[in-house]
Amino acid sequence: MMKLESTLPERPGFLFVVPAFNLFALLLVFFLLGPSFASQSGVAVELPVSRFQLERQADVTVVTVTAGEPPAFWVEREPVTLAQLSERLDARRGSETVLLRVDKGVAVETQREVAEVALQKGLKVYLLGQPAEGGEKSKETP
């Protein structure tokens, strides 16, 4: 019987490089896409200070009102008019909760109008705010 031998030297280092590259690629994808999974949908606004915090809600509709004359209305990231808001909430009938994000400069009457549209649809409405600086935080659960 003939014994075959390789004349090339063994290089096992290559076997360790491929899994390390896969791990590096996975970490890169996690750091690039990770914040998009955790961020809240909607348009960026400056929220008023609030002492209360809600637990994370599943399957919610985010309605954002930005300051300006006239104020702009957004459902998730789509701009709508106040007249279209009712139709958009009907289209998202699967969610039972509306998170209302209102910019600091928006009049209370405008906040009330938007909340009433959602309440007339039988949805729960939560007005969001930013945490108070250095103050004691309360937790309110629905």
C-alpha positions in Angstrom: 0.0 0.0 0.0 1.2 3.5 -0.9 1.1 6.3 1.6 0.3 9.7 0.1 1.8 12.8 1.8 1.4 16.5 1.0 4.6 18.4 0.3 2.9 21.7 1.3 3.1 23.0 4.8 0.0 23.0 6.9 -1.7 26.5 7.3 -4.5 26.1 9.9 -4.6 29.9 10.4 -7.0 30.3 7.5 -9.6 28.2 9.2 -9.7 30.7 12.1 -10.0 33.8 9.8 -13.3 32.9 8.1 -15.3 32.6 11.3 -13.7 35.8 12.7 -14.7 37.6 9.5 -18.3 36.3 9.9 -18.4 37.5 13.5 -17.1 40.9 12.5 -19.7 41.2 9.7 -22.5 40.3 12.2 -21.3 42.9 14.7 -21.1 45.5 11.9 -24.7 44.8 10.8 -25.9 44.9 14.4 -24.3 48.3 15.1 -25.5 49.8 11.9 -29.1 48.5 12.0 -29.5 48.1 15.7 -30.7 51.7 16.4 -33.4 51.5 13.7 -35.0 48.5 15.5 -35.2 50.3 18.8 -36.1 53.8 17.7 -39.7 55.0 17.8 -41.4 55.8 14.5 -42.6 59.3 13.8 -41.1 62.7 13.2 -38.5 64.2 15.5 -40.0 66.9 17.8 -39.0 68.6 21.0 -41.4 67.1 23.6 -42.5 68.9 26.8 -41.2 67.6 30.1 -43.3 65.0 31.9 -42.9 63.1 35.1 -44.7 60.0 33.8 -43.3 57.2 31.7 -45.2 54.5 29.8 -44.0 51.0 29.4 -43.2 50.0 25.8 -46.4 49.5 23.8 -46.8 47.0 21.0 -48.7 47.7 17.8 -49.3 51.4 18.3 -49.9 54.3 15.9 -47.7 57.3 16.4 -49.3 60.7 15.5 -47.0 63.7 15.6 -47.9 67.3 15.6 -45.1 69.8 14.7 -45.1 73.5 15.6 -45.6 76.0 12.9 -48.3 78.1 11.3 -50.4 76.1 10.6 -49.2 73.0 12.6 -48.2 69.9 10.5 -49.7 66.5 11.3 -48.0 63.2 10.7 -49.1 59.6 11.0 -46.0 57.6 11.5 -43.7 59.3 8.9 -46.4 60.4 6.4 -47.7 64.0 6.4 -51.5 64.3 6.6 -54.0 67.1 7.1 -56.3 67.1 10.1 -59.2 66.1 7.8 -57.1 63.1 6.5 -56.2 62.0 10.0 -59.5 60.2 10.7 -59.1 58.2 7.4 -55.5 57.2 8.3 -56.6 56.0 11.7 -59.3 54.0 10.2 -56.8 52.4 7.8 -54.6 51.4 10.8 -57.5 49.7 12.6 -55.3 46.9 14.0 -53.8 49.1 16.6 -55.8 50.1 19.6 -53.4 52.8 21.0 -52.4 56.2 19.6 -49.2 57.8 20.9 -49.5 61.6 20.5 -46.2 63.3 20.1 -46.7 67.1 20.2 -44.0 69.7 19.7 -43.5 72.2 22.5 -44.9 75.2 20.5 -48.2 73.6 19.6 -51.4 75.1 21.1 -53.4 73.0 23.5 -56.5 73.4 21.3 -54.7 71.6 18.5 -53.6 68.8 20.8 -57.2 68.4 21.9 -58.5 68.3 18.3 -56.1 65.5 17.4 -56.9 63.5 20.6 -60.6 63.9 20.0 -60.3 62.4 16.5 -58.6 59.4 17.9 -61.0 59.1 20.9 -64.0 59.2 18.5 -62.5 56.1 16.8 -62.5 54.3 20.2 -58.7 54.4 20.5 -56.6 54.9 23.6 -54.6 58.1 23.4 -51.3 58.8 25.3 -49.6 62.2 25.2 -45.9 61.7 25.2 -43.3 63.9 27.0 -39.6 63.8 27.7 -38.2 62.8 31.1 -37.8 65.5 33.8 -34.1 66.3 34.4 -32.9 65.3 37.9 -36.5 64.9 39.2 -38.1 61.8 40.6 -39.7 59.7 37.9 -43.1 58.1 38.3 -44.2 55.2 36.2 -47.8 55.0 34.9 -49.0 51.8 33.3 -52.0 51.5 31.1 
